[in-house]
């Protein structure tokens, strides 16, 4: 079974759309574990309402808000997962109906998958947040116009889906295109490296650190592009005051391995 580890923090409107998009999956063999980094009661209300109206197994893990501690709550989610394959997703992302199916198709022993995203602009994001319910069919109307007007930054990955193949394999660790909002690995592999580094706090690069340590553990990275793209809602840039320090720590690990 697949476990969707869904990280969220104080954006219940976006989380609602994300959950509704997961409810419309063609592949229904998954559970949702919400990794909540200290949201207020309104997020809990969205989750409880979703539980009532949908039959998907969903677990809500919450920790006290003491600043950005995504690594700690994600490790709790890894431990709680019943599935043997983990798909990491953020609550500000909406998934296509074949998201779970395509991640399952790319799952392979000895591999992790890093997916990509399609950025939505502020105007389109506001429109979607006003919808009473998510509909991918409705969203797909006029995609060319959305691309030409800059409402989405990619078009073809929404129309063309490519299968698995060796062309997806990365030969070595590269920093680019690692998005913690869309990646996957086997639970046993995540546990073997002790999950995320909980000493990395604040926004930035905890996902790159996780991927690097998996690859150092002889897990090969595979691209999920042209298959698993998520729709990333526009929001203001997070506090990045810790990003430089987190990046330095990852580079230090990379350098230590090279020596």
C-alpha positions in Angstrom: 0.0 0.0 0.0 1.0 3.6 -0.6 1.1 6.1 2.2 0.7 9.8 1.3 2.6 11.9 3.8 0.9 15.3 3.5 2.7 18.2 5.2 0.6 21.2 6.1 0.7 24.4 8.2 -2.1 26.9 8.6 -3.6 27.0 5.1 -6.9 25.1 5.5 -8.4 26.4 2.2 -5.4 25.0 0.2 -5.5 21.7 2.2 -9.2 21.3 1.4 -8.4 21.4 -2.4 -5.4 19.0 -1.9 -7.6 16.5 -0.1 -10.4 16.7 -2.6 -7.9 16.1 -5.4 -6.6 13.0 -3.6 -10.2 11.8 -3.3 -10.6 11.8 -7.1 -7.7 9.5 -7.7 -8.0 6.6 -10.2 -5.9 4.5 -7.9 -7.6 4.3 -4.5 -5.1 2.0 -2.7 -3.6 4.5 -0.4 -3.8 6.1 3.0 -3.3 9.8 3.9 -1.2 10.8 6.9 -1.3 14.5 7.5 1.9 15.9 9.0 0.7 19.1 10.7 3.5 21.4 12.0 1.3 23.2 14.5 -1.8 24.5 12.6 -4.7 26.0 14.4 -8.2 24.6 14.9 -9.4 25.5 11.4 -7.1 23.0 9.8 -8.5 20.3 12.1 -12.0 21.2 11.1 -11.2 20.7 7.4 -9.7 17.3 8.1 -12.6 16.2 10.2 -15.1 17.3 7.6 -13.2 15.4 4.9 -13.2 12.3 7.1 -17.0 12.4 7.3 -17.6 12.8 3.6 -14.9 10.4 2.2 -13.9 6.8 3.0 -10.2 7.3 2.5 -8.1 6.2 5.6 -6.7 9.4 7.0 -4.6 10.1 10.1 -3.9 13.6 11.5 -0.6 14.0 13.3 -0.1 17.4 15.0 2.8 19.0 16.9 2.9 22.3 18.8 3.9 25.3 16.7 7.5 26.1 17.7 8.6 27.4 14.4 9.3 25.5 11.2 9.9 21.9 12.3 8.8 20.0 9.2 11.5 17.4 9.6 10.2 16.3 13.0 6.6 15.9 12.0 7.5 14.1 8.8 9.5 11.6 10.8 6.5 11.0 12.9 4.5 10.5 9.7 7.0 8.0 8.4 6.8 6.0 11.7 3.0 6.0 11.5 2.7 5.0 7.9 1.1 1.6 7.2 2.2 1.5 3.6 5.6 0.2 2.5 5.9 3.0 -0.1 5.8 6.7 0.9 4.8 9.6 -1.3 5.6 13.0 0.1 3.2 15.9 -0.7 2.6 19.4 0.6 -0.8 20.8 1.5 -0.3 23.8 -1.0 -0.3 21.4 -3.9 -3.2 19.9 -5.9 -2.7 16.5 -7.6 -3.9 15.2 -11.0 -6.3 12.2 -11.0 -3.4 9.8 -12.0 -1.0 11.1 -9.4 -1.0 8.0 -7.2 -1.2 5.6 -10.2 1.8 7.2 -11.8 3.8 7.2 -8.6 3.0 3.5 -8.2 4.1 2.8 -11.8 7.5 4.5 -11.1 8.1 2.7 -7.8 11.0 0.4 -8.0 13.2 -1.3 -5.4 16.4 0.5 -4.9 15.1 3.8 -6.2 13.6 7.0 -4.9 11.5 9.4 -7.1 11.7 13.2 -7.2 8.7 14.7 -9.0 8.1 18.2 -10.3 5.5 20.9 -10.1 3.5 23.3 -12.2 3.4 26.8 -10.7 0.1 28.6 -10.6 0.0 32.4 -10.4 -1.7 34.5 -7.8 -4.8 35.2 -9.9 -5.5 31.5 -10.7 -4.8 30.5 -7.1 -7.4 32.9 -5.8 -9.9 31.6 -8.3 -9.4 28.0 -7.3 -9.5 28.7 -3.5 -13.0 30.2 -4.2 -14.3 27.0 -5.8 -16.8 25.1 -3.7 -15.0 21.8 -4.7 -12.0 20.8 -6.7 -12.5 19.6 -10.2 -9.6 18.6 -12.5 -12.0 18.5 -15.4 -13.0 22.1 -14.8 -9.4 23.2 -14.3 -8.4 21.5 -17.6 -10.7 23.8 -19.6 -8.7 26.4 -21.5 -5.2 25.2 -20.5 -3.6 26.8 -23.5 -5.1 30.1 -22.5 -3.9 29.6 -19.0 -0.3 29.0 -20.2 -0.3 32.0 -22.6 -1.6 34.3 -19.9 1.0 33.1 -17.4 -1.5 31.5 -15.0 0.4 28.2 -15.3 4.1 27.9 -16.1 3.9 24.6 -17.9 1.4 23.1 -20.4 2.7 20.0 -22.1 3.3 17.9 -18.9 -0.4 18.2 -18.2 -1.1 16.7 -21.7 1.7 14.2 -22.2 2.5 11.5 -19.8 5.7 9.4 -20.3 6.3 5.9 -18.8 9.3 4.5 -16.9 12.7 4.0 -18.4 16.4 4.4 -17.8 16.3 7.9 -19.2 14.7 8.9 -15.8 17.8 7.8 -13.8 20.2 10.3 -12.3 23.8 9.1 -12.5 24.9 11.1 -9.4 23.6 13.5 -6.8 22.4 16.8 -8.3 20.7 19.5 -6.2 18.3 20.8 -8.9 14.7 19.6 -9.2 14.5 18.2 -5.7 11.0 19.2 -4.4 9.9 18.0 -1.0 6.3 18.7 -2.1 6.5 15.8 -4.5 8.9 12.9 -4.0 8.6 9.2 -3.0 10.7 6.3 -1.6 10.3 3.0 0.2 9.5 3.2 3.9 12.4 0.8 4.7 14.9 3.1 2.9 13.6 6.1 4.8 14.0 4.3 8.1 17.4 3.0 7.1 18.8 6.6 7.0 16.7 7.6 10.1 14.4 9.8 8.1 14.8 13.5 7.9 17.5 15.3 9.9 15.5 16.9 12.7 18.4 19.3 13.5 17.6 21.1 10.3 14.9 23.6 11.3 13.5 26.6 9.4 12.6 26.5 5.7 15.0 25.2 3.1 16.9 22.2 1.8 15.8 19.5 4.3 14.5 17.7 1.2 17.9 17.9 -0.6 19.6 16.5 2.6 17.1 13.6 2.6 17.7 12.8 -1.0 21.5 13.0 -0.7 21.5 10.7 2.3 19.3 8.2 0.5 21.6 8.2 -2.5 24.6 7.8 -0.2 22.8 4.8 1.1 23.0 3.4 -2.5 19.4 4.3 -3.4 19.3 5.6 -7.0 17.3 8.7 -7.9 14.7 8.7 -10.6 12.9 11.6 -12.1 9.1 11.8 -11.9 8.8 14.5 -14.4 6.3 14.1 -17.3 4.3 11.8 -15.0 3.6 13.0 -11.5 3.4 16.8 -11.8 1.5 18.6 -9.0 -0.2 22.0 -9.2 1.6 24.3 -6.8 -0.6 27.1 -5.5 0.8 30.6 -5.3 1.8 31.9 -1.9 4.2 34.5 -0.5 7.8 33.3 0.0 8.4 31.6 3.4 10.9 32.9 5.9 14.2 31.8 4.4 16.5 33.0 7.2 17.7 29.4 7.9 18.1 28.4 4.2 21.7 29.4 3.8 22.8 27.5 6.9 20.8 24.4 5.9 22.4 24.6 2.4 25.8 24.9 4.0 25.2 21.7 6.0 24.1 19.7 3.0 27.2 20.9 1.0 29.4 19.9 4.0 28.0 16.3 3.8 28.5 16.2 0.1 32.1 17.3 0.4 32.8 14.8 3.2 31.6 12.0 1.0 33.8 13.2 -1.9 37.0 13.2 0.3 
